[in-house]
Amino acid sequence: MAGTRYTRPKLEPSAPTNSYPAMSKQAFDQKLAALEELRSAADVVQPLRKALKDRNNYFVSKVAAIVAQRQLAELTPDVLAAMERFFQDPTKTDPQCWAKNALIKTLKDLGHRGPAVYLRGIEHIQMEPVWGGQADSAGTLRGACALALVECSLDALEILRYLGDRLADTEKTVRVDAALAIGQLGQPVGALLLRLKALIGDTEPEVVGQCFLSLLGLHAEEAIPFVGRFLRSGPEETRAEAAAALAQSREPAALEQLTELWQERLSPDMRATILLSLAASPLPQAAEFLLSVLTEDSGDLAKTAITALARSRLHGELRERTLALLGNKPADVRRHFEQEFGKRAV
């Protein structure tokens, strides 16, 4: 759904990229299997401390995940030391940033609040050879550091300076994470950065959508009319992001922006976007609006309203009410009901 936080696809290697030259794949797999046993072992601090010193970035990423799972805060210095090691000659020691990505997540999960490692990571660029040239592999790391900075012992304006820079990052996912982090920081002054970014726009609609969501979370009363302006003009993708963000708000005034827009001349695609966005609304009034559309329409909009009702968190309560409105609807609309509600348990 447009406007929700972008979810980055996880890249999982089929084999370690820089395993020891003398170690066969079978031996390395056995090493990984032995490591997995530490997830439930009794005495793990020393074995994991040693494992964090391993040269293989893929192996260390797995070690870091176990440290985080076991919440072994006493290993924080060892995790920091591993981070420092993988920052050295990083394209050779940590291709694709697998180790650094896992280690930074572990530090955040362990509650490490020292800003130095996150400030280093948030500006790290790692160009690696790809077919036809080079590509930066550190986008995930920069985004993770942006989100981790929110909880650091650092002045809020200083944090916003770094997050503001990341709103102009070359990677879409980093820009999304920066907008999300500004909202999580909870500083009203952060709204200025988000508003400016929304007004300037972005080549990727999801970035502007996250700006809308963060603005609504910071100060809904001021943000609702601002986001509402984007509903009525501009690229269709941006309008869809505005609709999705407003639909997720708990403020009735945000829903009113959408229901008022419904009365205007809109393209069929925009009407469908509004209906599907309302599936994410936490407000009962949104479900009532969807039911009213189903009452009045017997074509494609009726089907879209059914899809939205089936996706609603209230779909169990709405099933019978939706079914009751289908008596005089065409057979294809009734079949659509069965298909959509049949996918979800009551």
C-alpha positions in Angstrom: 0.0 0.0 0.0 1.4 3.4 -0.9 2.4 5.6 2.0 3.4 2.8 4.3 7.0 2.3 5.4 9.1 0.8 2.6 10.3 -2.7 3.4 13.7 -3.4 2.0 14.2 -6.9 0.5 16.7 -8.9 2.5 19.7 -10.1 0.6 20.8 -13.6 1.8 23.9 -15.0 0.2 23.9 -18.6 -0.9 27.5 -19.0 0.2 30.0 -16.8 2.2 31.8 -14.3 0.0 35.1 -14.2 1.7 35.5 -17.5 3.6 38.9 -18.8 4.3 40.6 -20.0 1.1 41.6 -23.3 2.7 38.1 -24.0 4.1 35.7 -26.0 1.9 32.0 -25.2 1.7 31.3 -28.4 3.7 33.6 -27.3 6.5 32.2 -23.8 6.5 28.6 -25.2 6.7 29.7 -27.3 9.7 31.1 -24.2 11.3 27.8 -22.4 10.8 25.9 -25.4 12.3 28.1 -25.3 15.4 27.4 -21.6 15.7 23.7 -22.2 15.6 23.9 -24.5 18.6 25.0 -21.4 20.6 21.5 -20.0 20.2 20.3 -22.2 23.0 23.5 -23.2 24.8 24.1 -22.3 28.5 27.6 -20.7 28.4 27.9 -18.7 25.3 29.7 -15.4 26.2 33.2 -16.6 25.6 32.5 -18.6 22.4 30.6 -15.7 20.9 33.3 -13.2 21.9 35.8 -15.4 20.0 33.5 -15.8 17.1 33.1 -12.0 16.8 36.8 -11.9 15.9 36.3 -14.1 12.9 37.5 -12.6 9.5 34.5 -13.9 7.6 31.9 -11.2 7.2 29.0 -13.6 6.6 29.9 -15.7 9.7 30.2 -12.6 11.9 26.7 -11.4 10.7 25.3 -14.7 12.1 27.2 -14.3 15.3 25.8 -10.8 15.7 22.3 -12.0 15.3 22.8 -14.5 18.2 24.3 -11.8 20.4 21.2 -9.7 19.8 18.8 -12.6 20.3 20.5 -13.5 23.6 20.6 -9.9 24.7 24.3 -10.2 25.7 25.0 -6.6 26.5 28.3 -7.5 28.0 29.5 -8.2 24.5 28.9 -4.6 23.4 32.6 -3.7 23.4 33.3 -6.8 21.3 30.6 -5.8 18.8 32.1 -2.3 18.6 35.5 -3.8 18.0 34.2 -5.9 15.2 32.5 -2.9 13.6 35.8 -1.0 13.6 37.6 -4.0 12.0 35.1 -4.2 9.2 35.4 -0.5 8.5 39.0 -1.1 7.5 39.4 -1.8 3.8 35.7 -2.5 3.8 35.2 -3.8 0.2 37.6 -6.6 1.0 36.8 -7.3 4.6 33.0 -6.8 4.4 31.6 -7.0 0.9 27.9 -6.1 0.7 28.2 -4.8 4.3 26.8 -8.0 5.7 28.8 -7.8 8.9 28.3 -4.1 9.5 24.6 -4.3 8.8 24.1 -7.1 11.4 26.5 -5.5 13.9 24.8 -2.1 13.8 21.4 -3.8 14.3 22.8 -5.7 17.3 24.2 -2.6 18.9 20.8 -0.9 18.6 19.0 -4.0 19.9 21.4 -4.1 22.9 20.6 -0.5 23.7 23.9 1.0 22.9 23.4 4.8 22.9 26.9 6.1 22.1 26.6 8.1 18.9 30.1 7.7 17.5 29.5 4.3 15.7 26.2 5.5 14.2 27.6 8.8 13.1 30.3 6.9 11.3 27.9 4.5 9.7 25.4 7.1 8.6 27.9 8.7 6.3 29.6 5.5 5.1 29.6 4.9 1.3 31.0 1.6 0.0 31.4 1.4 -3.7 31.8 -2.1 -5.0 32.2 -3.5 -8.5 29.0 -4.6 -10.3 28.3 -5.5 -13.9 28.9 -2.4 -15.9 30.5 -0.3 -13.2 30.2 0.3 -9.4 27.4 0.5 -6.9 27.1 1.6 -3.3 26.4 -1.3 -1.0 26.1 0.7 2.3 22.6 2.1 1.9 21.1 -0.4 4.4 23.8 0.6 6.9 23.2 4.3 6.6 19.4 3.8 7.0 19.9 1.6 10.1 22.3 4.2 11.6 19.7 6.9 10.9 17.1 5.0 12.9 19.6 4.2 15.7 20.6 7.8 16.1 17.1 8.7 17.3 17.8 7.0 20.7 21.3 8.3 21.1 22.7 10.6 23.8 23.1 13.4 21.3 21.5 16.9 21.0 18.3 16.6 19.0 19.3 19.4 16.6 22.5 17.6 15.9 20.6 14.5 15.1 18.3 16.4 12.8 21.3 17.8 11.0 22.4 14.3 10.1 18.9 13.1 9.3 18.3 16.1 7.1 21.4 15.2 5.1 20.1 11.7 4.6 16.8 13.1 3.1 19.1 13.8 0.1 20.8 10.5 0.1 21.3 8.8 -3.3 19.5 5.6 -2.1 15.7 5.7 -1.8 15.7 3.4 1.2 18.0 5.7 3.2 15.7 8.7 2.4 12.7 6.7 3.6 14.5 5.7 6.8 15.6 9.3 7.4 12.0 10.5 7.1 10.9 7.8 9.4 13.6 8.6 11.9 12.7 12.3 12.0 9.2 11.3 12.9 10.4 8.9 15.6 12.7 11.6 17.1 9.5 13.5 18.0 10.9 17.0 17.7 8.4 19.6 16.3 11.2 21.3 14.5 11.7 18.2 12.5 8.5 18.9 10.7 10.2 21.7 8.9 12.6 19.3 7.2 9.7 16.9 6.3 7.6 19.7 4.9 10.4 21.0 2.8 11.2 17.5 1.4 7.5 17.0 0.6 7.3 20.3 -1.2 10.5 19.7 -3.2 9.4 16.2 -4.0 11.3 13.0 -4.8 11.8 10.7 -7.7 10.4 7.9 -5.5 6.9 8.5 -4.2 7.5 6.3 -1.1 9.9 8.9 0.2 7.3 11.6 0.1 4.8 9.2 1.5 7.0 8.6 4.6 7.3 12.3 5.0 3.5 12.6 5.1 3.3 9.8 7.7 6.0 11.2 9.9 4.4 14.7 9.7 1.0 13.3 10.8 2.7 11.5 13.7 4.5 14.6 14.8 1.6 17.1 14.8 -1.6 15.8 13.2 -3.6 19.0 13.6 -1.1 21.0 11.5 -0.1 18.2 9.2 -3.6 17.2 8.0 -4.3 20.3 5.9 -0.8 20.3 4.6 -1.0 16.7 3.5 -4.5 17.3 2.2 -3.1 19.8 -0.3 -1.3 17.0 -2.1 -4.5 15.1 -2.6 -5.8 17.6 -5.2 -2.9 18.3 -7.4 0.4 17.0 -8.5 1.5 13.6 -9.8 -1.0 10.8 -9.3 1.6 8.8 -7.3 2.1 11.6 -4.8 -1.7 12.0 -4.5 -1.9 8.3 -3.7 0.7 8.6 -1.0 -1.2 11.5 0.6 -4.4 9.4 0.6 -2.6 6.4 2.1 -1.0 8.5 4.9 -4.2 10.3 5.8 -6.1 7.0 5.8 -3.8 5.7 8.5 -4.4 8.6 10.8 -6.5 8.2 13.9 -7.8 11.8 13.5 -11.3 12.1 12.1 -10.2 15.3 10.3 -7.8 13.2 8.2 -10.6 10.9 7.1 -12.7 13.9 6.2 -10.1 15.0 3.8 -10.6 11.8 1.9 -14.4 11.7 2.1 -14.6 15.3 0.9 -12.3 14.6 -2.0 -14.6 11.7 -3.0 -17.3 14.3 -3.9 -15.0 15.8 -6.5 -14.4 14.7 -10.1 -11.8 12.0 -9.8 -10.3 9.4 -12.1 -11.4 5.7 -11.5 -7.8 5.0 -10.4 -7.8 7.7 -7.8 -11.2 6.5 -6.5 -9.8 3.0 -6.2 -6.7 4.3 -4.4 -8.9 6.1 -1.8 -10.9 3.0 -1.2 -7.9 0.7 -0.8 -6.2 3.2 1.4 -9.1 3.2 3.8 -8.5 -0.5 4.4 -5.7 0.7 6.7 -7.8 3.1 8.7 -8.2 2.5 12.4 -11.4 4.5 12.4 -14.9 2.8 12.3 -16.1 5.7 10.2 -13.8 4.5 7.4 -15.6 1.1 7.3 -18.9 2.9 7.2 -17.8 4.9 4.2 -16.7 1.8 2.4 -20.1 0.2 3.1 -21.8 3.2 1.7 -19.9 3.0 -1.5 -20.8 -0.7 -1.8 -24.4 0.2 -1.2 -24.4 2.8 -4.1 -22.3 1.0 -6.7 -22.5 -2.3 -8.4 -19.4 -2.2 -10.6 -15.7 -2.0 -10.2 -16.0 0.4 -7.2 -18.1 -2.1 -5.4 -15.5 -4.8 -5.9 -12.8 -2.4 -4.7 -14.8 -1.5 -1.6 -15.2 -5.2 -0.9 -11.5 -5.7 -1.2 -10.9 -2.8 1.3 -13.4 -4.2 3.7 -11.9 -7.6 3.6 -8.4 -6.1 4.3 -9.7 -4.0 7.2 -8.7 -4.9 10.7 -12.5 -5.1 11.4 -13.1 -7.6 8.6 -14.5 -10.2 10.9 -17.2 -7.8 12.2 -17.9 -6.4 8.7 -18.3 -9.7 6.9 -22.0 -10.2 7.6 -22.8 -6.5 7.0 -21.0 -6.7 3.7 -22.8 -9.8 2.7 -26.2 -8.3 3.5 -25.5 -5.6 0.8 -25.0 -8.1 -2.0 -28.5 -9.3 -2.5 -29.1 -7.3 -5.7 -25.5 -7.1 -6.9 -24.3 -8.8 -10.1 -22.9 -12.3 -9.8 -19.3 -11.2 -10.4 -19.6 -8.8 -7.4 -20.9 -11.6 -5.2 -18.1 -13.9 -6.4 -15.6 -11.2 -5.5 -16.9 -11.2 -2.0 -16.3 -14.9 -1.7 -12.8 -14.6 -3.1 -11.8 -11.7 -0.8 -13.4 -12.7 2.4 -12.5 -16.3 1.8 -8.8 -15.4 2.1 -9.2 -14.2 5.6 -10.4 -15.9 8.8 -13.3 -14.3 10.5 
